[in-house]
Structure formats: C-alpha cells, structure tokens
Amino acid sequence: MKLISTLLLSLFLVACSEKVQNLGSKKNVDLPLYMGAKNDYVEKNWTPGDKTSWEAQLKSRSKGQDEYTRVE
C-alpha cells in the first residue's frame, strides 16, 4: 500500500511540473516597429523600413475600427 501511494505521489508531482518556456533568441528587439518583417505576409502598400508608409497603414487600419466612420 505504501509503495502504491508513493508511486501515485511521484506520478502526481511529475505531472504537475512545468517545462521552461523561453522565447528563444531575442533578435531585433531594439529596432523600430516600422522596420518590420520582410516577407510575403506584409501589407502590399507598406514597404518595410519606410516610416511614412507605416504611419499611413496605421491610419487606414484605425479608420476601419471607428464605429462612426465605418460603412456597412
């Protein structure tokens, strides 16, 4: 009986342990946001590294979220 309870307790403790969750390498942390990703998933009207096109995209996105200016 003591062996079974010890095995159950150890199984319970192993099941409750949590693995370390690291983000991995921290590259490009100190780059400005408008530098962005250079891949196929970025917006078509935005060129990475261009601050004015970044700000234009932010303005156009925020217009779609305003309930007063949104057209249905």
Protein Blocks (a to p, Z undefined) as FASTA:
>chain_A
ZZmmmmmmmmmmmmmpccdddebjaehklgcfklopcdfkbcfkbcehiaklmmmmmmmm
mmmmpmklpcZZ
